[in-house]
Amino acid sequence: MAASGLNASTYDREGRSHIAALADYAMHLMEQMKYINEHSFNNFQMKIGERPPQYDIWGNTVNVSSRMDSTGVPDRIQVS
């Protein structure tokens, strides 16, 4: 699960909206997964970011994310 727009700022350092930045991240991640999957042999873990998360997400947001994860289609990006 990736979340966007959790703080008061609606733009990132490059001046993009949080939605545009998240979409750009998702597209780049999909492209890089092609290369990661070539060498991972189904043994793969990923850490995103250099700091611990600053937010705790819970409630219906997590429930929707769980449903999307269980119904997702490989090689596709889901947005809610």
mmJSON file of the N, C-alpha and C atoms, coordinates in Angstrom:
{"data_MODEL":{"atom_site":{
"group_PDB":["ATOM","ATOM","ATOM","ATOM","ATOM","ATOM","ATOM","ATOM","ATOM","ATOM","ATOM","ATOM","ATOM","ATOM","ATOM","ATOM","ATOM","ATOM","ATOM","ATOM","ATOM","ATOM","ATOM","ATOM","ATOM","ATOM","ATOM","ATOM","ATOM","ATOM","ATOM","ATOM","ATOM","ATOM","ATOM","ATOM","ATOM","ATOM","ATOM","ATOM","ATOM","ATOM","ATOM","ATOM","ATOM","ATOM","ATOM","ATOM","ATOM","ATOM","ATOM","ATOM","ATOM","ATOM","ATOM","ATOM","ATOM","ATOM","ATOM","ATOM","ATOM","ATOM","ATOM","ATOM","ATOM","ATOM","ATOM","ATOM","ATOM","ATOM","ATOM","ATOM","ATOM","ATOM","ATOM","ATOM","ATOM","ATOM","ATOM","ATOM","ATOM","ATOM","ATOM","ATOM","ATOM","ATOM","ATOM","ATOM","ATOM","ATOM","ATOM","ATOM","ATOM","ATOM","ATOM","ATOM","ATOM","ATOM","ATOM","ATOM","ATOM","ATOM","ATOM","ATOM","ATOM","ATOM","ATOM","ATOM","ATOM","ATOM","ATOM","ATOM","ATOM","ATOM","ATOM","ATOM","ATOM","ATOM","ATOM","ATOM","ATOM","ATOM","ATOM","ATOM","ATOM","ATOM","ATOM","ATOM","ATOM","ATOM","ATOM","ATOM","ATOM","ATOM","ATOM","ATOM","ATOM","ATOM","ATOM","ATOM","ATOM","ATOM","ATOM","ATOM","ATOM","ATOM","ATOM","ATOM","ATOM","ATOM","ATOM","ATOM","ATOM","ATOM","ATOM","ATOM","ATOM","ATOM","ATOM","ATOM","ATOM","ATOM","ATOM","ATOM","ATOM","ATOM","ATOM","ATOM","ATOM","ATOM","ATOM","ATOM","ATOM","ATOM","ATOM","ATOM","ATOM","ATOM","ATOM","ATOM","ATOM","ATOM","ATOM","ATOM","ATOM","ATOM","ATOM","ATOM","ATOM","ATOM","ATOM","ATOM","ATOM","ATOM","ATOM","ATOM","ATOM","ATOM","ATOM","ATOM","ATOM","ATOM","ATOM","ATOM","ATOM","ATOM","ATOM","ATOM","ATOM","ATOM","ATOM","ATOM","ATOM","ATOM","ATOM","ATOM","ATOM","ATOM","ATOM","ATOM","ATOM","ATOM","ATOM","ATOM","ATOM","ATOM","ATOM","ATOM","ATOM","ATOM","ATOM","ATOM","ATOM","ATOM","ATOM","ATOM","ATOM","ATOM","ATOM","ATOM"],
"id":[1,2,3,4,5,6,7,8,9,10,11,12,13,14,15,16,17,18,19,20,21,22,23,24,25,26,27,28,29,30,31,32,33,34,35,36,37,38,39,40,41,42,43,44,45,46,47,48,49,50,51,52,53,54,55,56,57,58,59,60,61,62,63,64,65,66,67,68,69,70,71,72,73,74,75,76,77,78,79,80,81,82,83,84,85,86,87,88,89,90,91,92,93,94,95,96,97,98,99,100,101,102,103,104,105,106,107,108,109,110,111,112,113,114,115,116,117,118,119,120,121,122,123,124,125,126,127,128,129,130,131,132,133,134,135,136,137,138,139,140,141,142,143,144,145,146,147,148,149,150,151,152,153,154,155,156,157,158,159,160,161,162,163,164,165,166,167,168,169,170,171,172,173,174,175,176,177,178,179,180,181,182,183,184,185,186,187,188,189,190,191,192,193,194,195,196,197,198,199,200,201,202,203,204,205,206,207,208,209,210,211,212,213,214,215,216,217,218,219,220,221,222,223,224,225,226,227,228,229,230,231,232,233,234,235,236,237,238,239,240],
"type_symbol":["N","C","C","N","C","C","N","C","C","N","C","C","N","C","C","N","C","C","N","C","C","N","C","C","N","C","C","N","C","C","N","C","C","N","C","C","N","C","C","N","C","C","N","C","C","N","C","C","N","C","C","N","C","C","N","C","C","N","C","C","N","C","C","N","C","C","N","C","C","N","C","C","N","C","C","N","C","C","N","C","C","N","C","C","N","C","C","N","C","C","N","C","C","N","C","C","N","C","C","N","C","C","N","C","C","N","C","C","N","C","C","N","C","C","N","C","C","N","C","C","N","C","C","N","C","C","N","C","C","N","C","C","N","C","C","N","C","C","N","C","C","N","C","C","N","C","C","N","C","C","N","C","C","N","C","C","N","C","C","N","C","C","N","C","C","N","C","C","N","C","C","N","C","C","N","C","C","N","C","C","N","C","C","N","C","C","N","C","C","N","C","C","N","C","C","N","C","C","N","C","C","N","C","C","N","C","C","N","C","C","N","C","C","N","C","C","N","C","C","N","C","C","N","C","C","N","C","C","N","C","C","N","C","C","N","C","C","N","C","C"],
"label_atom_id":["N","CA","C","N","CA","C","N","CA","C","N","CA","C","N","CA","C","N","CA","C","N","CA","C","N","CA","C","N","CA","C","N","CA","C","N","CA","C","N","CA","C","N","CA","C","N","CA","C","N","CA","C","N","CA","C","N","CA","C","N","CA","C","N","CA","C","N","CA","C","N","CA","C","N","CA","C","N","CA","C","N","CA","C","N","CA","C","N","CA","C","N","CA","C","N","CA","C","N","CA","C","N","CA","C","N","CA","C","N","CA","C","N","CA","C","N","CA","C","N","CA","C","N","CA","C","N","CA","C","N","CA","C","N","CA","C","N","CA","C","N","CA","C","N","CA","C","N","CA","C","N","CA","C","N","CA","C","N","CA","C","N","CA","C","N","CA","C","N","CA","C","N","CA","C","N","CA","C","N","CA","C","N","CA","C","N","CA","C","N","CA","C","N","CA","C","N","CA","C","N","CA","C","N","CA","C","N","CA","C","N","CA","C","N","CA","C","N","CA","C","N","CA","C","N","CA","C","N","CA","C","N","CA","C","N","CA","C","N","CA","C","N","CA","C","N","CA","C","N","CA","C","N","CA","C","N","CA","C","N","CA","C","N","CA","C","N","CA","C","N","CA","C","N","CA","C","N","CA","C"],
"label_alt_id":[null,null,null,null,null,null,null,null,null,null,null,null,null,null,null,null,null,null,null,null,null,null,null,null,null,null,null,null,null,null,null,null,null,null,null,null,null,null,null,null,null,null,null,null,null,null,null,null,null,null,null,null,null,null,null,null,null,null,null,null,null,null,null,null,null,null,null,null,null,null,null,null,null,null,null,null,null,null,null,null,null,null,null,null,null,null,null,null,null,null,null,null,null,null,null,null,null,null,null,null,null,null,null,null,null,null,null,null,null,null,null,null,null,null,null,null,null,null,null,null,null,null,null,null,null,null,null,null,null,null,null,null,null,null,null,null,null,null,null,null,null,null,null,null,null,null,null,null,null,null,null,null,null,null,null,null,null,null,null,null,null,null,null,null,null,null,null,null,null,null,null,null,null,null,null,null,null,null,null,null,null,null,null,null,null,null,null,null,null,null,null,null,null,null,null,null,null,null,null,null,null,null,null,null,null,null,null,null,null,null,null,null,null,null,null,null,null,null,null,null,null,null,null,null,null,null,null,null,null,null,null,null,null,null,null,null,null,null,null,null],
"label_comp_id":["MET","MET","MET","ALA","ALA","ALA","ALA","ALA","ALA","SER","SER","SER","GLY","GLY","GLY","LEU","LEU","LEU","ASN","ASN","ASN","ALA","ALA","ALA","SER","SER","SER","THR","THR","THR","TYR","TYR","TYR","ASP","ASP","ASP","ARG","ARG","ARG","GLU","GLU","GLU","GLY","GLY","GLY","ARG","ARG","ARG","SER","SER","SER","HIS","HIS","HIS","ILE","ILE","ILE","ALA","ALA","ALA","ALA","ALA","ALA","LEU","LEU","LEU","ALA","ALA","ALA","ASP","ASP","ASP","TYR","TYR","TYR","ALA","ALA","ALA","MET","MET","MET","HIS","HIS","HIS","LEU","LEU","LEU","MET","MET","MET","GLU","GLU","GLU","GLN","GLN","GLN","MET","MET","MET","LYS","LYS","LYS","TYR","TYR","TYR","ILE","ILE","ILE","ASN","ASN","ASN","GLU","GLU","GLU","HIS","HIS","HIS","SER","SER","SER","PHE","PHE","PHE","ASN","ASN","ASN","ASN","ASN","ASN","PHE","PHE","PHE","GLN","GLN","GLN","MET","MET","MET","LYS","LYS","LYS","ILE","ILE","ILE","GLY","GLY","GLY","GLU","GLU","GLU","ARG","ARG","ARG","PRO","PRO","PRO","PRO","PRO","PRO","GLN","GLN","GLN","TYR","TYR","TYR","ASP","ASP","ASP","ILE","ILE","ILE","TRP","TRP","TRP","GLY","GLY","GLY","ASN","ASN","ASN","THR","THR","THR","VAL","VAL","VAL","ASN","ASN","ASN","VAL","VAL","VAL","SER","SER","SER","SER","SER","SER","ARG","ARG","ARG","MET","MET","MET","ASP","ASP","ASP","SER","SER","SER","THR","THR","THR","GLY","GLY","GLY","VAL","VAL","VAL","PRO","PRO","PRO","ASP","ASP","ASP","ARG","ARG","ARG","ILE","ILE","ILE","GLN","GLN","GLN","VAL","VAL","VAL","SER","SER","SER"],
"label_asym_id":["A","A","A","A","A","A","A","A","A","A","A","A","A","A","A","A","A","A","A","A","A","A","A","A","A","A","A","A","A","A","A","A","A","A","A","A","A","A","A","A","A","A","A","A","A","A","A","A","A","A","A","A","A","A","A","A","A","A","A","A","A","A","A","A","A","A","A","A","A","A","A","A","A","A","A","A","A","A","A","A","A","A","A","A","A","A","A","A","A","A","A","A","A","A","A","A","A","A","A","A","A","A","A","A","A","A","A","A","A","A","A","A","A","A","A","A","A","A","A","A","A","A","A","A","A","A","A","A","A","A","A","A","A","A","A","A","A","A","A","A","A","A","A","A","A","A","A","A","A","A","A","A","A","A","A","A","A","A","A","A","A","A","A","A","A","A","A","A","A","A","A","A","A","A","A","A","A","A","A","A","A","A","A","A","A","A","A","A","A","A","A","A","A","A","A","A","A","A","A","A","A","A","A","A","A","A","A","A","A","A","A","A","A","A","A","A","A","A","A","A","A","A","A","A","A","A","A","A","A","A","A","A","A","A","A","A","A","A","A","A"],
"label_entity_id":["1","1","1","1","1","1","1","1","1","1","1","1","1","1","1","1","1","1","1","1","1","1","1","1","1","1","1","1","1","1","1","1","1","1","1","1","1","1","1","1","1","1","1","1","1","1","1","1","1","1","1","1","1","1","1","1","1","1","1","1","1","1","1","1","1","1","1","1","1","1","1","1","1","1","1","1","1","1","1","1","1","1","1","1","1","1","1","1","1","1","1","1","1","1","1","1","1","1","1","1","1","1","1","1","1","1","1","1","1","1","1","1","1","1","1","1","1","1","1","1","1","1","1","1","1","1","1","1","1","1","1","1","1","1","1","1","1","1","1","1","1","1","1","1","1","1","1","1","1","1","1","1","1","1","1","1","1","1","1","1","1","1","1","1","1","1","1","1","1","1","1","1","1","1","1","1","1","1","1","1","1","1","1","1","1","1","1","1","1","1","1","1","1","1","1","1","1","1","1","1","1","1","1","1","1","1","1","1","1","1","1","1","1","1","1","1","1","1","1","1","1","1","1","1","1","1","1","1","1","1","1","1","1","1","1","1","1","1","1","1"],
"label_seq_id":[1,1,1,2,2,2,3,3,3,4,4,4,5,5,5,6,6,6,7,7,7,8,8,8,9,9,9,10,10,10,11,11,11,12,12,12,13,13,13,14,14,14,15,15,15,16,16,16,17,17,17,18,18,18,19,19,19,20,20,20,21,21,21,22,22,22,23,23,23,24,24,24,25,25,25,26,26,26,27,27,27,28,28,28,29,29,29,30,30,30,31,31,31,32,32,32,33,33,33,34,34,34,35,35,35,36,36,36,37,37,37,38,38,38,39,39,39,40,40,40,41,41,41,42,42,42,43,43,43,44,44,44,45,45,45,46,46,46,47,47,47,48,48,48,49,49,49,50,50,50,51,51,51,52,52,52,53,53,53,54,54,54,55,55,55,56,56,56,57,57,57,58,58,58,59,59,59,60,60,60,61,61,61,62,62,62,63,63,63,64,64,64,65,65,65,66,66,66,67,67,67,68,68,68,69,69,69,70,70,70,71,71,71,72,72,72,73,73,73,74,74,74,75,75,75,76,76,76,77,77,77,78,78,78,79,79,79,80,80,80],
"pdbx_PDB_ins_code":[null,null,null,null,null,null,null,null,null,null,null,null,null,null,null,null,null,null,null,null,null,null,null,null,null,null,null,null,null,null,null,null,null,null,null,null,null,null,null,null,null,null,null,null,null,null,null,null,null,null,null,null,null,null,null,null,null,null,null,null,null,null,null,null,null,null,null,null,null,null,null,null,null,null,null,null,null,null,null,null,null,null,null,null,null,null,null,null,null,null,null,null,null,null,null,null,null,null,null,null,null,null,null,null,null,null,null,null,null,null,null,null,null,null,null,null,null,null,null,null,null,null,null,null,null,null,null,null,null,null,null,null,null,null,null,null,null,null,null,null,null,null,null,null,null,null,null,null,null,null,null,null,null,null,null,null,null,null,null,null,null,null,null,null,null,null,null,null,null,null,null,null,null,null,null,null,null,null,null,null,null,null,null,null,null,null,null,null,null,null,null,null,null,null,null,null,null,null,null,null,null,null,null,null,null,null,null,null,null,null,null,null,null,null,null,null,null,null,null,null,null,null,null,null,null,null,null,null,null,null,null,null,null,null,null,null,null,null,null,null],
"Cartn_x":[0.85,0.0,0.893,0.573,1.239,0.164,0.466,-0.505,0.101,-0.756,-0.314,-1.223,-0.674,-1.478,-1.78,-0.893,-1.152,-0.759,-0.013,0.356,-0.324,-0.105,-0.794,-0.339,0.891,1.401,0.795,0.359,-0.221,0.744,1.965,2.948,4.268,5.024,6.324,7.409,8.667,9.792,9.876,9.422,9.478,8.227,7.312,6.112,4.977,5.106,4.031,3.026,1.763,0.754,1.045,0.53,0.795,0.238,-0.858,-1.415,-0.479,0.033,0.955,2.24,2.75,3.973,3.763,2.612,2.331,2.167,1.496,1.335,2.69,3.544,4.887,5.687,5.593,6.273,5.794,4.482,3.923,4.407,4.438,4.896,6.38,7.202,8.627,8.851,8.091,8.229,7.88,6.819,6.437,7.57,8.189,9.289,10.48,10.822,11.967,11.714,10.472,10.158,10.548,10.548,10.98,12.414,13.26,14.666,14.868,14.123,14.23,13.797,12.705,12.178,13.11,13.944,14.877,15.852,16.19,17.256,16.809,15.528,15.094,14.779,14.407,14.071,13.012,11.995,10.865,11.269,12.412,12.847,13.187,12.205,12.376,11.687,12.384,11.805,12.218,11.353,11.656,11.418,12.364,12.204,12.091,11.014,10.805,11.129,12.051,12.409,13.583,14.161,15.323,14.969,13.766,13.336,12.152,11.9,10.689,9.442,8.342,7.112,6.695,6.126,5.687,4.194,3.481,2.029,1.582,0.495,-0.137,-1.503,-1.724,-2.972,-3.812,-5.069,-5.938,-7.375,-8.271,-9.686,-10.077,-11.096,-11.627,-10.591,-9.662,-8.61,-7.828,-7.469,-6.715,-7.6,-8.871,-9.788,-9.913,-10.064,-10.156,-8.863,-7.727,-6.434,-6.303,-6.748,-6.7,-7.555,-8.745,-9.623,-8.993,-8.391,-7.745,-6.574,-5.826,-4.699,-5.166,-6.25,-6.721,-7.396,-7.817,-8.474,-7.615,-6.389,-5.522,-5.122,-4.757,-4.305,-2.806,-1.999,-0.554,-0.223,0.829,1.343,0.368,-0.437,-1.383,-1.301,-1.605,-1.636,-3.091,-3.453,-4.818,-4.831,-5.858,-5.999,-7.398,-7.503,-8.836,-8.942],
"Cartn_y":[-1.167,0.0,1.227,2.164,3.464,4.523,5.55,6.618,7.948,8.874,10.187,11.254,12.45,13.561,13.506,12.892,12.737,13.948,14.86,16.056,17.286,18.419,19.645,20.132,19.859,20.303,19.459,20.111,19.363,19.225,19.756,19.679,19.15,18.454,17.942,18.969,18.577,19.501,20.012,19.203,19.6,20.364,20.618,21.37,20.538,19.212,18.348,18.094,17.918,17.58,16.194,15.894,14.59,13.46,13.68,12.644,12.381,13.447,13.288,12.605,12.977,12.361,10.876,10.502,9.096,8.301,8.867,8.188,7.988,9.006,8.903,7.817,7.775,6.743,5.35,5.177,3.866,3.409,4.312,3.957,3.58,4.346,4.027,2.696,2.444,1.188,0.001,0.116,-0.968,-1.251,-0.202,-0.377,-1.066,-0.654,-1.235,-2.668,-3.029,-4.398,-5.421,-5.017,-5.931,-6.395,-5.459,-5.779,-6.477,-6.068,-6.702,-8.155,-8.424,-9.784,-10.725,-10.2,-11.044,-11.768,-11.155,-11.67,-12.047,-11.936,-12.125,-13.569,-14.382,-15.789,-15.943,-15.085,-15.12,-14.919,-14.346,-14.047,-12.563,-11.751,-10.32,-9.544,-8.546,-7.611,-6.216,-5.247,-3.885,-2.916,-2.019,-0.929,0.357,1.093,2.343,3.492,4.339,5.504,5.22,6.299,6.19,6.364,6.859,7.086,6.181,5.953,5.206,5.989,5.311,6.018,7.027,8.129,9.17,9.102,8.249,8.197,6.773,6.663,5.377,5.424,4.555,4.556,3.39,3.653,2.596,2.934,2.025,2.25,1.733,2.337,1.876,1.952,2.9,3.016,1.72,1.136,-0.119,-1.266,-1.256,-2.296,-2.273,-1.087,-0.963,-1.44,-1.058,-1.488,-3.004,-3.628,-5.087,-5.745,-5.21,-5.765,-5.601,-4.45,-4.211,-5.16,-5.412,-6.332,-7.74,-8.171,-9.542,-9.711,-8.627,-8.729,-8.167,-7.804,-7.18,-8.117,-7.517,-8.236,-7.99,-9.03,-8.833,-7.813,-7.07,-6.073,-4.934,-4.591,-3.485,-2.613,-1.349,-0.407,-0.138,-0.304,-0.017,1.294,2.085,3.372,3.455,3.932,4.146,5.564],
"Cartn_z":[0.0,0.0,0.0,-0.849,-0.867,-0.702,0.058,0.301,-0.103,-0.432,-0.872,-0.278,-0.076,0.417,1.896,2.68,4.109,4.943,4.366,5.124,4.528,5.129,4.709,3.338,2.963,1.673,0.554,-0.5,-1.618,-2.782,-2.636,-3.707,-3.165,-4.022,-3.606,-3.928,-3.752,-3.964,-5.396,-6.349,-7.754,-8.188,-7.272,-7.586,-8.154,-8.112,-8.609,-7.493,-7.867,-6.865,-6.318,-5.133,-4.528,-5.389,-6.095,-6.965,-8.143,-8.76,-9.888,-9.435,-8.263,-7.753,-7.476,-6.919,-6.639,-7.927,-8.91,-10.198,-10.867,-10.817,-11.388,-10.674,-9.354,-8.569,-8.973,-9.094,-9.442,-10.813,-11.774,-13.123,-13.114,-12.395,-12.311,-11.586,-10.539,-9.807,-10.697,-11.476,-12.393,-13.382,-13.888,-14.843,-14.174,-12.961,-12.273,-11.826,-11.563,-11.139,-12.198,-13.466,-14.534,-14.269,-13.874,-13.638,-12.302,-11.297,-9.985,-10.076,-10.772,-10.879,-11.631,-12.521,-13.267,-12.342,-11.228,-10.378,-8.97,-8.669,-7.287,-6.934,-7.913,-7.677,-6.584,-6.616,-5.68,-4.219,-3.962,-2.602,-2.559,-2.254,-2.433,-1.316,-0.772,0.184,-0.237,0.007,-0.409,0.743,0.929,1.89,1.084,1.305,0.589,1.53,1.13,1.94,2.851,3.349,4.222,5.689,5.978,7.351,7.668,8.949,9.32,8.908,8.67,8.292,9.354,8.912,9.83,10.1,9.403,9.523,9.818,10.51,10.767,10.095,9.134,8.376,8.854,9.203,9.69,9.337,9.614,9.333,7.958,7.381,6.106,4.99,5.069,4.059,3.937,5.054,5.051,4.579,4.949,4.48,2.959,2.382,0.923,0.28,0.857,0.331,0.352,1.415,1.518,0.443,0.214,-0.827,-2.208,-2.435,-3.729,-3.923,-2.862,-2.946,-3.288,-2.686,-2.919,-4.277,-4.91,-6.218,-7.341,-7.027,-8.017,-9.142,-10.256,-11.438,-11.572,-11.804,-11.95,-13.043,-12.81,-13.755,-14.023,-13.049,-13.167,-11.916,-12.064,-10.951,-10.619,-9.351,-8.912,-8.141,-8.359,-7.682,-7.107,-5.88,-5.308,-4.792],
"occupancy":[1.0,1.0,1.0,1.0,1.0,1.0,1.0,1.0,1.0,1.0,1.0,1.0,1.0,1.0,1.0,1.0,1.0,1.0,1.0,1.0,1.0,1.0,1.0,1.0,1.0,1.0,1.0,1.0,1.0,1.0,1.0,1.0,1.0,1.0,1.0,1.0,1.0,1.0,1.0,1.0,1.0,1.0,1.0,1.0,1.0,1.0,1.0,1.0,1.0,1.0,1.0,1.0,1.0,1.0,1.0,1.0,1.0,1.0,1.0,1.0,1.0,1.0,1.0,1.0,1.0,1.0,1.0,1.0,1.0,1.0,1.0,1.0,1.0,1.0,1.0,1.0,1.0,1.0,1.0,1.0,1.0,1.0,1.0,1.0,1.0,1.0,1.0,1.0,1.0,1.0,1.0,1.0,1.0,1.0,1.0,1.0,1.0,1.0,1.0,1.0,1.0,1.0,1.0,1.0,1.0,1.0,1.0,1.0,1.0,1.0,1.0,1.0,1.0,1.0,1.0,1.0,1.0,1.0,1.0,1.0,1.0,1.0,1.0,1.0,1.0,1.0,1.0,1.0,1.0,1.0,1.0,1.0,1.0,1.0,1.0,1.0,1.0,1.0,1.0,1.0,1.0,1.0,1.0,1.0,1.0,1.0,1.0,1.0,1.0,1.0,1.0,1.0,1.0,1.0,1.0,1.0,1.0,1.0,1.0,1.0,1.0,1.0,1.0,1.0,1.0,1.0,1.0,1.0,1.0,1.0,1.0,1.0,1.0,1.0,1.0,1.0,1.0,1.0,1.0,1.0,1.0,1.0,1.0,1.0,1.0,1.0,1.0,1.0,1.0,1.0,1.0,1.0,1.0,1.0,1.0,1.0,1.0,1.0,1.0,1.0,1.0,1.0,1.0,1.0,1.0,1.0,1.0,1.0,1.0,1.0,1.0,1.0,1.0,1.0,1.0,1.0,1.0,1.0,1.0,1.0,1.0,1.0,1.0,1.0,1.0,1.0,1.0,1.0,1.0,1.0,1.0,1.0,1.0,1.0,1.0,1.0,1.0,1.0,1.0,1.0],
"B_iso_or_equiv":[0.0,0.0,0.0,0.0,0.0,0.0,0.0,0.0,0.0,0.0,0.0,0.0,0.0,0.0,0.0,0.0,0.0,0.0,0.0,0.0,0.0,0.0,0.0,0.0,0.0,0.0,0.0,0.0,0.0,0.0,0.0,0.0,0.0,0.0,0.0,0.0,0.0,0.0,0.0,0.0,0.0,0.0,0.0,0.0,0.0,0.0,0.0,0.0,0.0,0.0,0.0,0.0,0.0,0.0,0.0,0.0,0.0,0.0,0.0,0.0,0.0,0.0,0.0,0.0,0.0,0.0,0.0,0.0,0.0,0.0,0.0,0.0,0.0,0.0,0.0,0.0,0.0,0.0,0.0,0.0,0.0,0.0,0.0,0.0,0.0,0.0,0.0,0.0,0.0,0.0,0.0,0.0,0.0,0.0,0.0,0.0,0.0,0.0,0.0,0.0,0.0,0.0,0.0,0.0,0.0,0.0,0.0,0.0,0.0,0.0,0.0,0.0,0.0,0.0,0.0,0.0,0.0,0.0,0.0,0.0,0.0,0.0,0.0,0.0,0.0,0.0,0.0,0.0,0.0,0.0,0.0,0.0,0.0,0.0,0.0,0.0,0.0,0.0,0.0,0.0,0.0,0.0,0.0,0.0,0.0,0.0,0.0,0.0,0.0,0.0,0.0,0.0,0.0,0.0,0.0,0.0,0.0,0.0,0.0,0.0,0.0,0.0,0.0,0.0,0.0,0.0,0.0,0.0,0.0,0.0,0.0,0.0,0.0,0.0,0.0,0.0,0.0,0.0,0.0,0.0,0.0,0.0,0.0,0.0,0.0,0.0,0.0,0.0,0.0,0.0,0.0,0.0,0.0,0.0,0.0,0.0,0.0,0.0,0.0,0.0,0.0,0.0,0.0,0.0,0.0,0.0,0.0,0.0,0.0,0.0,0.0,0.0,0.0,0.0,0.0,0.0,0.0,0.0,0.0,0.0,0.0,0.0,0.0,0.0,0.0,0.0,0.0,0.0,0.0,0.0,0.0,0.0,0.0,0.0,0.0,0.0,0.0,0.0,0.0,0.0],
"pdbx_formal_charge":[null,null,null,null,null,null,null,null,null,null,null,null,null,null,null,null,null,null,null,null,null,null,null,null,null,null,null,null,null,null,null,null,null,null,null,null,null,null,null,null,null,null,null,null,null,null,null,null,null,null,null,null,null,null,null,null,null,null,null,null,null,null,null,null,null,null,null,null,null,null,null,null,null,null,null,null,null,null,null,null,null,null,null,null,null,null,null,null,null,null,null,null,null,null,null,null,null,null,null,null,null,null,null,null,null,null,null,null,null,null,null,null,null,null,null,null,null,null,null,null,null,null,null,null,null,null,null,null,null,null,null,null,null,null,null,null,null,null,null,null,null,null,null,null,null,null,null,null,null,null,null,null,null,null,null,null,null,null,null,null,null,null,null,null,null,null,null,null,null,null,null,null,null,null,null,null,null,null,null,null,null,null,null,null,null,null,null,null,null,null,null,null,null,null,null,null,null,null,null,null,null,null,null,null,null,null,null,null,null,null,null,null,null,null,null,null,null,null,null,null,null,null,null,null,null,null,null,null,null,null,null,null,null,null,null,null,null,null,null,null],
"auth_seq_id":[1,1,1,2,2,2,3,3,3,4,4,4,5,5,5,6,6,6,7,7,7,8,8,8,9,9,9,10,10,10,11,11,11,12,12,12,13,13,13,14,14,14,15,15,15,16,16,16,17,17,17,18,18,18,19,19,19,20,20,20,21,21,21,22,22,22,23,23,23,24,24,24,25,25,25,26,26,26,27,27,27,28,28,28,29,29,29,30,30,30,31,31,31,32,32,32,33,33,33,34,34,34,35,35,35,36,36,36,37,37,37,38,38,38,39,39,39,40,40,40,41,41,41,42,42,42,43,43,43,44,44,44,45,45,45,46,46,46,47,47,47,48,48,48,49,49,49,50,50,50,51,51,51,52,52,52,53,53,53,54,54,54,55,55,55,56,56,56,57,57,57,58,58,58,59,59,59,60,60,60,61,61,61,62,62,62,63,63,63,64,64,64,65,65,65,66,66,66,67,67,67,68,68,68,69,69,69,70,70,70,71,71,71,72,72,72,73,73,73,74,74,74,75,75,75,76,76,76,77,77,77,78,78,78,79,79,79,80,80,80],
"auth_comp_id":["MET","MET","MET","ALA","ALA","ALA","ALA","ALA","ALA","SER","SER","SER","GLY","GLY","GLY","LEU","LEU","LEU","ASN","ASN","ASN","ALA","ALA","ALA","SER","SER","SER","THR","THR","THR","TYR","TYR","TYR","ASP","ASP","ASP","ARG","ARG","ARG","GLU","GLU","GLU","GLY","GLY","GLY","ARG","ARG","ARG","SER","SER","SER","HIS","HIS","HIS","ILE","ILE","ILE","ALA","ALA","ALA","ALA","ALA","ALA","LEU","LEU","LEU","ALA","ALA","ALA","ASP","ASP","ASP","TYR","TYR","TYR","ALA","ALA","ALA","MET","MET","MET","HIS","HIS","HIS","LEU","LEU","LEU","MET","MET","MET","GLU","GLU","GLU","GLN","GLN","GLN","MET","MET","MET","LYS","LYS","LYS","TYR","TYR","TYR","ILE","ILE","ILE","ASN","ASN","ASN","GLU","GLU","GLU","HIS","HIS","HIS","SER","SER","SER","PHE","PHE","PHE","ASN","ASN","ASN","ASN","ASN","ASN","PHE","PHE","PHE","GLN","GLN","GLN","MET","MET","MET","LYS","LYS","LYS","ILE","ILE","ILE","GLY","GLY","GLY","GLU","GLU","GLU","ARG","ARG","ARG","PRO","PRO","PRO","PRO","PRO","PRO","GLN","GLN","GLN","TYR","TYR","TYR","ASP","ASP","ASP","ILE","ILE","ILE","TRP","TRP","TRP","GLY","GLY","GLY","ASN","ASN","ASN","THR","THR","THR","VAL","VAL","VAL","ASN","ASN","ASN","VAL","VAL","VAL","SER","SER","SER","SER","SER","SER","ARG","ARG","ARG","MET","MET","MET","ASP","ASP","ASP","SER","SER","SER","THR","THR","THR","GLY","GLY","GLY","VAL","VAL","VAL","PRO","PRO","PRO","ASP","ASP","ASP","ARG","ARG","ARG","ILE","ILE","ILE","GLN","GLN","GLN","VAL","VAL","VAL","SER","SER","SER"],
"auth_asym_id":["A","A","A","A","A","A","A","A","A","A","A","A","A","A","A","A","A","A","A","A","A","A","A","A","A","A","A","A","A","A","A","A","A","A","A","A","A","A","A","A","A","A","A","A","A","A","A","A","A","A","A","A","A","A","A","A","A","A","A","A","A","A","A","A","A","A","A","A","A","A","A","A","A","A","A","A","A","A","A","A","A","A","A","A","A","A","A","A","A","A","A","A","A","A","A","A","A","A","A","A","A","A","A","A","A","A","A","A","A","A","A","A","A","A","A","A","A","A","A","A","A","A","A","A","A","A","A","A","A","A","A","A","A","A","A","A","A","A","A","A","A","A","A","A","A","A","A","A","A","A","A","A","A","A","A","A","A","A","A","A","A","A","A","A","A","A","A","A","A","A","A","A","A","A","A","A","A","A","A","A","A","A","A","A","A","A","A","A","A","A","A","A","A","A","A","A","A","A","A","A","A","A","A","A","A","A","A","A","A","A","A","A","A","A","A","A","A","A","A","A","A","A","A","A","A","A","A","A","A","A","A","A","A","A","A","A","A","A","A","A"],
"auth_atom_id":["N","CA","C","N","CA","C","N","CA","C","N","CA","C","N","CA","C","N","CA","C","N","CA","C","N","CA","C","N","CA","C","N","CA","C","N","CA","C","N","CA","C","N","CA","C","N","CA","C","N","CA","C","N","CA","C","N","CA","C","N","CA","C","N","CA","C","N","CA","C","N","CA","C","N","CA","C","N","CA","C","N","CA","C","N","CA","C","N","CA","C","N","CA","C","N","CA","C","N","CA","C","N","CA","C","N","CA","C","N","CA","C","N","CA","C","N","CA","C","N","CA","C","N","CA","C","N","CA","C","N","CA","C","N","CA","C","N","CA","C","N","CA","C","N","CA","C","N","CA","C","N","CA","C","N","CA","C","N","CA","C","N","CA","C","N","CA","C","N","CA","C","N","CA","C","N","CA","C","N","CA","C","N","CA","C","N","CA","C","N","CA","C","N","CA","C","N","CA","C","N","CA","C","N","CA","C","N","CA","C","N","CA","C","N","CA","C","N","CA","C","N","CA","C","N","CA","C","N","CA","C","N","CA","C","N","CA","C","N","CA","C","N","CA","C","N","CA","C","N","CA","C","N","CA","C","N","CA","C","N","CA","C","N","CA","C","N","CA","C","N","CA","C","N","CA","C","N","CA","C"],
"pdbx_PDB_model_num":[1,1,1,1,1,1,1,1,1,1,1,1,1,1,1,1,1,1,1,1,1,1,1,1,1,1,1,1,1,1,1,1,1,1,1,1,1,1,1,1,1,1,1,1,1,1,1,1,1,1,1,1,1,1,1,1,1,1,1,1,1,1,1,1,1,1,1,1,1,1,1,1,1,1,1,1,1,1,1,1,1,1,1,1,1,1,1,1,1,1,1,1,1,1,1,1,1,1,1,1,1,1,1,1,1,1,1,1,1,1,1,1,1,1,1,1,1,1,1,1,1,1,1,1,1,1,1,1,1,1,1,1,1,1,1,1,1,1,1,1,1,1,1,1,1,1,1,1,1,1,1,1,1,1,1,1,1,1,1,1,1,1,1,1,1,1,1,1,1,1,1,1,1,1,1,1,1,1,1,1,1,1,1,1,1,1,1,1,1,1,1,1,1,1,1,1,1,1,1,1,1,1,1,1,1,1,1,1,1,1,1,1,1,1,1,1,1,1,1,1,1,1,1,1,1,1,1,1,1,1,1,1,1,1,1,1,1,1,1,1]
}}}
